[in-house]
């Protein structure tokens, strides 16, 4: 989870994530996963349009 958060949101480091409450880490992780899925959808959509 920490790696996904830190990769998606560069403002977070492993140390800052470790200091957060678990509930907050889960919220941020969920947001990171959602954002990755939305970016994938946009890339796929753009690729289909360019064909």
GUZADO-567881 format. One record per atom (N, C-alpha, C, O): residue in one letter; x, y, z; atom name. Coordinates in steps of 0.05 Angstrom, whole numbers, plus 5000, padded with zeros to 4 digits. Atoms other than C-alpha are relative to their C-alpha. Example, Ala and Ser with C-alpha at 12.3 -4.5 7.8 and 13.67 -1.06 7.14 Angstrom:
<recs>
+--------+------+------+------+-------+
: residu :    u :    v :    w : atome :
+--------+------+------+------+-------+
:      A : 5018 : 4976 : 5000 :     N :
:      A : 5246 : 4910 : 5156 :    CA :
:      A : 5018 : 5024 : 5000 :     C :
:      A : 5039 : 5024 : 5013 :     O :
:      S : 4984 : 4976 : 4999 :     N :
:      S : 5273 : 4979 : 5143 :    CA :
:      S : 4985 : 5022 : 5014 :     C :
:      S : 4995 : 5044 : 5018 :     O :
+--------+------+------+------+-------+
</recs>
This chain:
<recs>
+--------+------+------+------+-------+
: residu :    u :    v :    w : atome :
+--------+------+------+------+-------+
:      X : 5016 : 4976 : 5000 :     N :
:      X : 5000 : 5000 : 5000 :    CA :
:      X : 5017 : 5025 : 5000 :     C :
:      X : 5012 : 5044 : 4985 :     O :
:      X : 4983 : 4976 : 4998 :     N :
:      X : 5055 : 5049 : 5018 :    CA :
:      X : 5012 : 5007 : 4973 :     C :
:      X : 5013 : 5030 : 4966 :     O :
:      X : 4987 : 4995 : 5026 :     N :
:      X : 5089 : 5041 : 4951 :    CA :
:      X : 4981 : 5013 : 4980 :     C :
:      X : 4988 : 5032 : 4966 :     O :
:      X : 5020 : 4989 : 5018 :     N :
:      X : 5025 : 5055 : 4913 :    CA :
:      X : 4994 : 5029 : 5007 :     C :
:      X : 4992 : 5046 : 4990 :     O :
:      X : 5005 : 4973 : 4991 :     N :
:      X : 5011 : 5117 : 4955 :    CA :
:      X : 5023 : 5018 : 4992 :     C :
:      X : 5018 : 5040 : 4981 :     O :
:      X : 4977 : 4982 : 5005 :     N :
:      X : 5081 : 5145 : 4948 :    CA :
:      X : 5005 : 5003 : 4971 :     C :
:      X : 5015 : 5025 : 4962 :     O :
:      X : 4996 : 4997 : 5030 :     N :
:      X : 5084 : 5131 : 4873 :    CA :
:      X : 4978 : 5019 : 4989 :     C :
:      X : 4984 : 5035 : 4972 :     O :
:      X : 5022 : 4984 : 5010 :     N :
:      X : 5016 : 5163 : 4861 :    CA :
:      X : 5000 : 5028 : 5010 :     C :
:      X : 4995 : 5047 : 4994 :     O :
:      X : 5000 : 4974 : 4988 :     N :
:      X : 5023 : 5221 : 4908 :    CA :
:      X : 5029 : 5006 : 5011 :     C :
:      X : 5035 : 4998 : 5034 :     O :
:      X : 4972 : 4996 : 4993 :     N :
:      X : 5097 : 5243 : 4910 :    CA :
:      X : 5004 : 5016 : 5026 :     C :
:      X : 5026 : 5015 : 5037 :     O :
:      X : 4997 : 4985 : 4975 :     N :
:      X : 5084 : 5288 : 4970 :    CA :
:      X : 5002 : 4982 : 5025 :     C :
:      X : 5010 : 4991 : 5046 :     O :
:      X : 4999 : 5019 : 4978 :     N :
:      X : 5079 : 5226 : 5013 :    CA :
:      X : 5026 : 4984 : 4999 :     C :
:      X : 5034 : 4976 : 4977 :     O :
:      X : 4976 : 5018 : 4998 :     N :
:      X : 5141 : 5188 : 5036 :    CA :
:      X : 4991 : 4976 : 5017 :     C :
:      X : 4970 : 4976 : 5030 :     O :
:      X : 5006 : 5023 : 4984 :     N :
:      X : 5143 : 5120 : 5069 :    CA :
:      X : 4998 : 5008 : 5030 :     C :
:      X : 4981 : 4998 : 5044 :     O :
:      X : 5000 : 4991 : 4972 :     N :
:      X : 5158 : 5156 : 5135 :    CA :
:      X : 4974 : 5014 : 5007 :     C :
:      X : 4962 : 5010 : 5028 :     O :
:      X : 5025 : 4986 : 4994 :     N :
:      X : 5097 : 5202 : 5130 :    CA :
:      X : 4977 : 4981 : 5000 :     C :
:      X : 4959 : 4984 : 5016 :     O :
:      X : 5022 : 5019 : 5001 :     N :
:      X : 5052 : 5145 : 5111 :    CA :
:      X : 5000 : 4983 : 5025 :     C :
:      X : 4979 : 4976 : 5036 :     O :
:      X : 4999 : 5016 : 4976 :     N :
:      X : 5077 : 5104 : 5169 :    CA :
:      X : 4990 : 5014 : 5025 :     C :
:      X : 4981 : 5001 : 5044 :     O :
:      X : 5009 : 4984 : 4977 :     N :
:      X : 5058 : 5160 : 5217 :    CA :
:      X : 4969 : 5004 : 5000 :     C :
:      X : 4958 : 5014 : 5020 :     O :
:      X : 5029 : 4995 : 5002 :     N :
:      X : 4986 : 5163 : 5192 :    CA :
:      X : 4984 : 4977 : 5013 :     C :
:      X : 4993 : 4955 : 5014 :     O :
:      X : 5018 : 5022 : 4990 :     N :
:      X : 4928 : 5125 : 5224 :    CA :
:      X : 4992 : 4982 : 4977 :     C :
:      X : 4990 : 4990 : 4954 :     O :
:      X : 5006 : 5019 : 5020 :     N :
:      X : 4910 : 5062 : 5187 :    CA :
:      X : 4976 : 5008 : 4983 :     C :
:      X : 4975 : 5003 : 4959 :     O :
:      X : 5024 : 4992 : 5014 :     N :
:      X : 4841 : 5089 : 5168 :    CA :
:      X : 5007 : 5020 : 4978 :     C :
:      X : 4997 : 5019 : 4956 :     O :
:      X : 4992 : 4980 : 5020 :     N :
:      X : 4874 : 5148 : 5133 :    CA :
:      X : 5017 : 4988 : 4978 :     C :
:      X : 5014 : 4996 : 4955 :     O :
:      X : 4984 : 5013 : 5021 :     N :
:      X : 4924 : 5104 : 5097 :    CA :
:      X : 4981 : 4985 : 4981 :     C :
:      X : 4986 : 4986 : 4957 :     O :
:      X : 5019 : 5014 : 5017 :     N :
:      X : 4866 : 5062 : 5071 :    CA :
:      X : 4985 : 5019 : 4982 :     C :
:      X : 4981 : 5013 : 4958 :     O :
:      X : 5014 : 4979 : 5016 :     N :
:      X : 4830 : 5125 : 5047 :    CA :
:      X : 5018 : 5009 : 4977 :     C :
:      X : 5009 : 5011 : 4955 :     O :
:      X : 4981 : 4990 : 5020 :     N :
:      X : 4892 : 5150 : 5011 :    CA :
:      X : 5005 : 4978 : 4979 :     C :
:      X : 5007 : 4984 : 4955 :     O :
:      X : 4995 : 5023 : 5018 :     N :
:      X : 4906 : 5081 : 4981 :    CA :
:      X : 4976 : 4997 : 4981 :     C :
:      X : 4980 : 4993 : 4957 :     O :
:      X : 5024 : 5002 : 5016 :     N :
:      X : 4834 : 5077 : 4956 :    CA :
:      X : 5000 : 5022 : 4979 :     C :
:      X : 4993 : 5017 : 4956 :     O :
:      X : 4999 : 4978 : 5019 :     N :
:      X : 4842 : 5145 : 4924 :    CA :
:      X : 5021 : 4996 : 4978 :     C :
:      X : 5016 : 5001 : 4955 :     O :
:      X : 4979 : 5006 : 5019 :     N :
:      X : 4907 : 5124 : 4891 :    CA :
:      X : 4991 : 4979 : 4980 :     C :
:      X : 4996 : 4982 : 4956 :     O :
:      X : 5010 : 5021 : 5018 :     N :
:      X : 4875 : 5062 : 4862 :    CA :
:      X : 4979 : 5011 : 4981 :     C :
:      X : 4979 : 5004 : 4958 :     O :
:      X : 5021 : 4988 : 5017 :     N :
:      X : 4815 : 5101 : 4837 :    CA :
:      X : 5013 : 5018 : 4979 :     C :
:      X : 5005 : 5017 : 4955 :     O :
:      X : 4986 : 4982 : 5019 :     N :
:      X : 4861 : 5153 : 4805 :    CA :
:      X : 5014 : 4984 : 4978 :     C :
:      X : 5013 : 4991 : 4955 :     O :
:      X : 4986 : 5017 : 5019 :     N :
:      X : 4902 : 5099 : 4771 :    CA :
:      X : 4980 : 4988 : 4980 :     C :
:      X : 4985 : 4987 : 4956 :     O :
:      X : 5021 : 5012 : 5018 :     N :
:      X : 4838 : 5067 : 4743 :    CA :
:      X : 4989 : 5021 : 4981 :     C :
:      X : 4985 : 5016 : 4957 :     O :
:      X : 5010 : 4979 : 5017 :     N :
:      X : 4813 : 5134 : 4717 :    CA :
:      X : 5020 : 5008 : 4979 :     C :
:      X : 5013 : 5013 : 4956 :     O :
:      X : 4980 : 4994 : 5019 :     N :
:      X : 4879 : 5149 : 4684 :    CA :
:      X : 5002 : 4979 : 4978 :     C :
:      X : 5005 : 4985 : 4955 :     O :
:      X : 5000 : 5022 : 5019 :     N :
:      X : 4878 : 5081 : 4651 :    CA :
:      X : 4976 : 5003 : 4980 :     C :
:      X : 4980 : 4998 : 4956 :     O :
:      X : 5023 : 4996 : 5018 :     N :
:      X : 4808 : 5094 : 4624 :    CA :
:      X : 5005 : 5022 : 4980 :     C :
:      X : 4998 : 5020 : 4957 :     O :
:      X : 4995 : 4977 : 5018 :     N :
:      X : 4830 : 5161 : 4595 :    CA :
:      X : 5020 : 4993 : 4979 :     C :
:      X : 5017 : 5000 : 4955 :     O :
:      X : 4980 : 5009 : 5019 :     N :
:      X : 4891 : 5130 : 4562 :    CA :
:      X : 4987 : 4981 : 4979 :     C :
:      X : 4992 : 4984 : 4955 :     O :
:      X : 5013 : 5018 : 5019 :     N :
:      X : 4849 : 5074 : 4532 :    CA :
:      X : 4981 : 5015 : 4981 :     C :
:      X : 4980 : 5008 : 4958 :     O :
:      X : 5019 : 4984 : 5016 :     N :
:      X : 4797 : 5124 : 4508 :    CA :
:      X : 5015 : 5015 : 4978 :     C :
:      X : 5007 : 5017 : 4955 :     O :
:      X : 4984 : 4985 : 5019 :     N :
:      X : 4850 : 5167 : 4475 :    CA :
:      X : 5013 : 4982 : 4979 :     C :
:      X : 5014 : 4989 : 4955 :     O :
:      X : 4989 : 5019 : 5019 :     N :
:      X : 4882 : 5106 : 4442 :    CA :
:      X : 4979 : 4991 : 4980 :     C :
:      X : 4986 : 4989 : 4956 :     O :
:      X : 5021 : 5008 : 5019 :     N :
:      X : 4816 : 5085 : 4412 :    CA :
:      X : 4993 : 5022 : 4981 :     C :
:      X : 4987 : 5017 : 4957 :     O :
:      X : 5006 : 4977 : 5018 :     N :
:      X : 4804 : 5155 : 4384 :    CA :
:      X : 5021 : 5004 : 4979 :     C :
:      X : 5015 : 5013 : 4957 :     O :
:      X : 4978 : 4995 : 5019 :     N :
:      X : 4872 : 5158 : 4351 :    CA :
:      X : 5002 : 4979 : 4978 :     C :
:      X : 5019 : 4981 : 4960 :     O :
:      X : 4999 : 5021 : 5020 :     N :
:      X : 4860 : 5095 : 4311 :    CA :
:      X : 4985 : 5007 : 4975 :     C :
:      X : 4985 : 4991 : 4956 :     O :
+--------+------+------+------+-------+
</recs>
